Amino acid sequence: MSHRNHAYLSVLSWPKGFSDDQKIEALVMAAALDPHQAKLSIRRNTPSVIASIDAEDAPEVLRVLHKLGVLALAPTLAQFARYPEPENPSSVEVFPEKELGAFAVRTRDGGAWTFQAPELRMVVFGKARATTTHVRNEPNSAGTSIAVAGFGAAVVIASEGQSGLRYDRNMSVQPVLDLHIEQHTPAGIVPRLVRLTGGRTRIGLIGDGDPRPSLLKQSDPIADLRAHAPDARYELGFDRFSPPADARYRSCFGGGSGSHRLSGESFHFFSVWSALMDRMLRG
């Protein structure tokens, strides 16, 4: 199978009353899976990625599964590759006194753009592994400590000429929230992905000068968004998701093990996969 044109065979639900043996038989018949591989695959929570298959074979595989009553889809690697890169804003703010939510996204370079609640198609929330690296000199060396955080990779910053640097790496789990937006413009619909990570992004009212805690530090991180955008779909199942081994196809999180269930790369895959599945189901 060519890596360039494979698809992720994904099962959303099995027919009611389907036994494990029937599930295995369906996967062997439709996708020519090895029975042992099929047995392992059906243990995953649904919806889930069952296997990687050739994209050219996907229509026939899905036809057989659908005939058996299995609700399945197969987003392709090419669809993942075309999905927008995540944007990491400094804040997302709500315009006050609007009947429907209207939002302003403040970028880290000082720019801004807006979107309306009906343009917010999906919100994906989860907790992903983060790596924090502290860089410091030994006691006899001059210099300052530097802490840089990121998902799946650490970025080290050191000025030229420093010696005796020591690196301390800490692992933690941070909340991540993705806003999948379909922005309506004169040129047509433009998909965008806005990512809120850890405590770095605030949610507040336009013109409100009082500092507010990060949305992701609240006990219910999506409560505010639900109030302003009740019609968006909210996907909260990352902690139950088993990513495929090649989930590190592409990620703003950099290096790391894409097969780690709680890694940043796994969250990125889950978020884009969820959005593609929603688009394929609902149009």
C-alpha positions, 0 to 999 in steps of 0.5 A, spaced: 500 500 500 502 506 498 503 511 503 501 517 499 494 514 498 492 510 504 485 511 508 483 510 515 478 505 515 474 508 521 468 505 524 463 509 528 458 504 530 456 496 529 449 493 528 446 492 534 447 485 537 453 484 533 457 479 536 465 479 536 465 474 531 461 477 526 465 484 527 471 480 526 468 476 520 466 483 517 473 486 517 476 480 514 471 480 509 470 487 507 478 489 508 481 483 508 484 484 515 488 478 518 483 475 523 488 476 529 489 484 527 481 484 526 480 481 533 485 487 536 481 492 532 474 491 535 477 492 542 477 499 541 472 504 543 467 507 537 468 511 533 475 509 532 480 508 526 480 500 525 486 500 520 489 503 514 487 501 507 489 503 500 484 509 498 483 506 492 480 500 495 476 504 500 469 505 496 469 497 495 471 496 503 465 501 505 460 498 500 461 491 504 461 494 511 455 498 509 451 492 506 452 489 513 450 494 517 456 497 519 457 505 519 464 506 517 468 512 513 475 512 511 478 519 511 484 519 506 491 521 508 490 527 502 484 530 506 488 530 512 494 534 509 489 539 506 486 541 512 488 548 515 494 548 520 492 550 527 493 558 529 495 559 536 492 566 538 493 570 544 486 571 546 479 569 543 474 575 545 466 575 545 462 581 542 457 583 548 450 584 546 450 580 540 444 575 539 448 570 537 455 569 539 460 574 535 468 572 536 474 576 535 481 572 535 487 576 537 493 573 533 500 573 537 503 578 532 498 584 534 492 582 528 485 580 529 480 577 525 472 575 527 467 570 526 460 568 528 457 563 532 454 559 526 461 559 523 463 555 529 462 548 526 466 543 531 469 544 538 474 539 540 477 538 547 482 534 550 488 533 555 494 532 552 501 531 554 506 537 554 513 537 555 517 543 559 524 544 558 528 548 563 535 550 561 540 553 566 547 554 567 551 550 572 552 554 579 559 557 577 557 559 570 553 566 568 546 565 565 539 565 566 534 559 566 529 558 560 523 555 560 520 553 554 513 549 553 510 545 547 506 539 546 510 533 544 517 537 543 521 541 547 524 548 544 531 550 547 533 557 547 540 559 549 545 564 547 551 563 543 557 562 548 554 559 554 557 553 557 555 548 562 548 548 560 543 543 564 537 541 561 531 539 566 525 536 562 518 535 565 512 532 563 505 534 564 498 534 561 495 540 559 488 542 556 487 543 549 481 546 545 480 546 538 475 551 534 474 548 527 471 554 523 468 555 516 469 562 515 464 565 510 468 570 505 466 573 499 471 568 495 467 562 499 468 558 505 474 558 508 476 553 513 480 555 519 483 551 525 484 555 532 488 552 537 487 554 545 493 551 549 494 550 557 493 557 560 496 562 555 489 563 551 484 568 555 476 568 553 473 575 555 469 580 552 471 585 547 473 592 551 473 588 557 480 591 560 480 586 567 484 580 566 480 574 566 483 567 567 484 562 561 478 559 559 482 552 560 483 553 567 475 553 568 472 547 571 468 546 565 472 549 559 467 549 554 461 552 558 462 559 555 463 556 548 456 552 549 453 559 551 455 563 545 455 557 540 450 552 542 449 549 535 456 547 534 458 540 535 462 538 541 467 532 541 470 530 548 472 523 547 480 524 546 481 520 552 478 514 550 481 514 543 486 510 540 490 513 535 493 509 529 501 508 529 502 513 524 498 519 527 505 523 526 503 524 519 503 532 520 503 536 526 504 543 529 507 539 535 513 537 532 517 531 534 515 525 539 511 519 539 505 519 535 503 513 537 502 515 545 495 515 546 495 522 550 501 525 546 500 532 542 500 529 535 495 524 537 490 530 539 492 533 533 490 527 529 484 526 533 481 533 532 482 533 524 479 526 524 473 528 528 472 534 523 473 530 517 468 525 519 463 530 521 464 533 514 463 527 511 457 525 515 453 532 515 456 535 509 
